[in-house]
């Protein structure tokens, strides 16, 4: 079966189709041992051998969509240059790593727990991570000190996080513990700036003590123990793709 090279790379979960075009132009892709650096090339998915950055890309036809409840202490990457544990180490069935190659959809920093999607469908990865699709992400945040309604309103209307003014967010107070001097709030955003929720809280003078992403879209990790995962259903995938 013939298929455009960039589409093949996207379908194998390497990246989005647009990113695949960049990788091809940068000379990072080989077909049958030869570097391909122009667009428009088609391959025979059954016969041709494709390599990306020196690794053979296997032809996987089954699309995999995974929801992981990430614990603190794992980095959101396939491999880590510093040898830290990665989320890939949690993807096991019957004690063995899953056979299908998947990549994280977006990221959570090492010290944030909660909902993380992984997939081998490059187009799905692009749809979920691109800002124009505005997929909601909901976080439960534990803050040092008592948060005020004025501070909550600032988070709702948008704050300056240094290089960007955040868009409107849904924010509600879950609990204020005056004795322990902590507050718990729920924040829902649809942007994906680096460490955005932490930086939003810092902008109103609040230190984040704990951060957990409870939902992506309307898909929750409430019933998943930390460190465990499950496959998304077909309806959940469609709901994410067409939620806006």
C-alpha positions as CSV (number, residue, x, y, z in Angstrom):
1,X,0.0,0.0,0.0
2,X,1.4,3.4,-1.0
3,X,1.3,6.3,1.4
4,X,3.0,9.7,1.6
5,X,6.0,9.6,3.9
6,X,4.8,12.3,6.3
7,X,1.5,10.6,6.7
8,X,3.1,7.3,7.4
9,X,5.3,8.9,10.2
10,X,2.2,10.5,11.7
11,X,0.2,7.3,11.6
12,X,3.0,5.5,13.5
13,X,2.8,8.0,16.3
14,X,6.2,9.6,15.7
15,X,4.7,13.1,15.5
16,X,2.1,15.2,13.7
17,X,2.0,15.3,9.9
18,X,3.2,18.9,9.9
19,X,6.1,18.0,12.2
20,X,7.0,15.1,10.0
21,X,7.4,17.4,7.1
22,X,9.9,19.4,9.1
23,X,11.8,16.3,10.1
24,X,12.0,15.2,6.4
25,X,13.2,18.6,5.3
26,X,15.9,18.5,8.1
27,X,17.2,15.2,6.7
28,X,16.2,13.1,9.7
29,X,14.3,10.5,7.8
30,X,15.6,7.6,5.6
31,X,13.8,5.3,3.3
32,X,15.7,2.0,2.5
33,X,18.9,3.6,3.8
34,X,18.7,6.8,1.8
35,X,18.1,10.2,3.3
36,X,14.9,11.8,2.1
37,X,14.9,15.6,2.3
38,X,12.1,16.6,0.0
39,X,8.4,16.4,0.4
40,X,5.9,14.5,-1.8
41,X,7.6,11.1,-1.6
42,X,5.4,8.0,-1.3
43,X,6.5,4.7,0.2
44,X,5.2,1.1,0.1
45,X,4.2,0.6,3.7
46,X,4.6,-3.2,3.3
47,X,8.0,-3.3,1.7
48,X,10.0,-0.1,2.3
49,X,12.0,0.4,5.5
50,X,11.7,3.8,7.1
51,X,14.1,5.1,9.7
52,X,13.7,8.2,11.9
53,X,16.8,9.4,13.7
54,X,18.4,6.0,13.2
55,X,15.5,4.0,14.5
56,X,13.4,1.8,12.2
57,X,9.8,2.8,12.2
58,X,7.5,-0.2,12.3
59,X,4.3,-0.2,10.4
60,X,1.6,-0.3,13.0
61,X,-2.0,-0.3,11.8
62,X,-3.8,-0.5,15.2
63,X,-4.4,2.8,16.7
64,X,-3.8,2.9,20.5
65,X,-5.1,5.6,22.9
66,X,-4.1,5.4,26.5
67,X,-5.1,7.3,29.7
68,X,-2.4,7.2,32.4
69,X,-2.7,8.5,36.0
70,X,0.9,9.7,36.3
71,X,2.5,9.7,39.7
72,X,5.0,12.4,40.8
73,X,8.6,11.5,40.0
74,X,8.2,10.5,36.3
75,X,9.2,12.6,33.4
76,X,6.9,12.9,30.4
77,X,9.1,11.6,27.6
78,X,10.0,8.4,25.8
79,X,13.7,8.5,26.9
80,X,15.4,10.8,29.4
81,X,19.0,11.9,28.9
82,X,19.6,12.1,32.6
83,X,18.4,8.6,33.4
84,X,15.3,9.6,35.3
85,X,12.2,7.3,35.3
86,X,9.9,8.0,32.4
87,X,6.1,7.5,32.0
88,X,6.9,4.7,29.5
89,X,8.1,2.5,32.3
90,X,4.5,2.5,33.7
91,X,3.0,1.0,30.5
92,X,3.0,-2.7,31.2
93,X,0.5,-5.5,30.6
94,X,0.9,-8.6,32.8
95,X,4.3,-7.3,34.0
96,X,5.7,-6.7,30.5
97,X,6.0,-3.5,28.5
98,X,3.2,-3.0,26.0
99,X,4.3,-4.0,22.5
100,X,2.9,-0.9,20.6
101,X,5.1,2.2,20.5
102,X,3.2,5.2,21.8
103,X,4.3,8.8,22.7
104,X,3.0,11.2,25.3
105,X,0.3,13.6,24.1
106,X,1.5,16.9,25.6
107,X,3.3,16.8,28.9
108,X,3.2,17.0,32.7
109,X,6.2,18.1,34.6
110,X,8.0,15.7,36.9
111,X,6.4,17.1,40.0
112,X,2.8,17.1,38.7
113,X,0.6,14.0,38.9
114,X,-2.6,13.1,37.0
115,X,-4.1,12.6,33.6
116,X,-1.8,12.0,30.7
117,X,-2.7,10.7,27.2
118,X,-0.4,8.5,25.1
119,X,-1.0,7.4,21.6
120,X,0.6,6.0,18.4
121,X,-1.7,8.2,16.3
122,X,0.2,11.3,15.2
123,X,-2.9,13.1,13.9
124,X,-4.6,12.5,17.3
125,X,-1.5,13.9,19.0
126,X,-1.7,17.0,16.9
127,X,-5.4,17.5,17.3
128,X,-5.2,17.3,21.1
129,X,-2.0,19.4,21.6
130,X,-2.6,22.2,19.1
131,X,-3.9,25.4,20.9
132,X,-6.5,26.1,18.2
133,X,-8.5,23.0,19.4
134,X,-8.8,24.4,22.9
135,X,-9.1,21.1,24.8
136,X,-9.9,21.8,28.5
137,X,-7.5,20.6,31.2
138,X,-8.6,20.6,34.8
139,X,-6.2,20.8,37.7
140,X,-6.6,20.5,41.4
141,X,-4.1,22.7,43.1
142,X,-3.0,22.9,46.8
143,X,-1.7,26.3,47.7
144,X,0.2,27.7,50.7
145,X,-1.9,30.3,52.5
146,X,-5.5,31.3,52.3
147,X,-6.6,32.4,48.8
148,X,-9.0,35.4,48.5
149,X,-11.9,36.0,46.2
150,X,-9.9,38.8,44.6
151,X,-7.0,36.4,43.8
152,X,-9.5,33.9,42.4
153,X,-11.0,36.6,40.2
154,X,-7.5,37.5,38.9
155,X,-6.9,33.9,37.9
156,X,-10.4,33.8,36.2
157,X,-9.8,37.0,34.1
158,X,-6.2,36.3,33.2
159,X,-2.8,37.0,34.7
160,X,0.7,38.0,33.4
161,X,3.0,34.9,33.6
162,X,6.0,36.7,32.3
163,X,5.8,36.3,28.5
164,X,2.1,35.8,28.2
165,X,-1.2,37.0,29.6
166,X,-3.4,33.9,30.2
167,X,-6.9,33.7,28.8
168,X,-10.0,33.4,30.9
169,X,-10.1,30.3,33.2
170,X,-12.7,28.5,35.3
171,X,-11.6,28.7,38.9
172,X,-13.4,27.6,42.0
173,X,-12.3,27.3,45.7
174,X,-12.6,23.7,46.9
175,X,-11.4,24.2,50.5
176,X,-9.6,26.6,52.7
177,X,-8.0,25.2,55.8
178,X,-7.2,28.1,58.1
179,X,-5.6,25.9,60.7
180,X,-3.1,24.4,58.3
181,X,-2.9,27.6,56.2
182,X,-3.5,25.9,52.9
183,X,-6.1,26.3,50.1
184,X,-7.3,23.9,47.5
185,X,-8.6,25.3,44.2
186,X,-9.7,23.8,40.9
187,X,-8.5,25.5,37.7
188,X,-9.6,24.7,34.2
189,X,-7.6,26.0,31.3
190,X,-7.4,25.2,27.6
191,X,-4.0,26.6,26.9
192,X,-0.7,24.7,27.2
193,X,2.0,27.0,28.2
194,X,5.0,25.6,30.0
195,X,4.2,25.2,33.7
196,X,1.2,27.4,33.2
197,X,-0.8,26.7,36.3
198,X,2.2,27.0,38.6
199,X,3.1,30.3,36.9
200,X,-0.5,31.6,37.2
201,X,-0.5,30.9,40.9
202,X,2.9,32.5,41.4
203,X,1.6,35.6,39.6
204,X,-0.9,36.1,42.4
205,X,1.7,35.4,45.1
206,X,0.7,31.9,45.9
207,X,3.1,28.9,46.2
208,X,1.9,25.6,44.7
209,X,2.4,22.8,47.2
210,X,0.8,20.1,45.1
211,X,-0.6,19.9,41.5
212,X,-2.8,17.2,40.0
213,X,-4.4,17.2,36.6
214,X,-7.8,15.5,37.2
215,X,-9.3,15.7,33.7
216,X,-8.5,16.2,30.0
217,X,-11.8,17.3,28.3
218,X,-14.4,15.3,30.3
219,X,-12.1,12.3,30.7
220,X,-11.2,11.9,34.4
221,X,-8.6,9.8,36.2
222,X,-10.8,9.6,39.3
223,X,-11.2,5.8,39.0
224,X,-7.6,5.2,38.1
225,X,-5.0,4.5,40.8
226,X,-1.8,6.5,40.6
227,X,0.6,4.7,38.3
228,X,-2.0,2.7,36.4
229,X,-3.6,3.2,33.0
230,X,-6.3,2.1,30.7
231,X,-7.2,2.2,27.0
232,X,-9.6,4.9,25.9
233,X,-12.9,3.8,24.4
234,X,-13.8,4.7,20.9
235,X,-16.5,7.2,22.1
236,X,-13.9,8.8,24.4
237,X,-11.5,9.4,21.5
238,X,-14.3,10.9,19.4
239,X,-15.4,13.1,22.3
240,X,-11.9,14.5,22.7
241,X,-11.5,15.1,19.0
242,X,-14.9,16.8,18.6
243,X,-15.3,18.5,22.0
244,X,-15.2,22.0,20.5
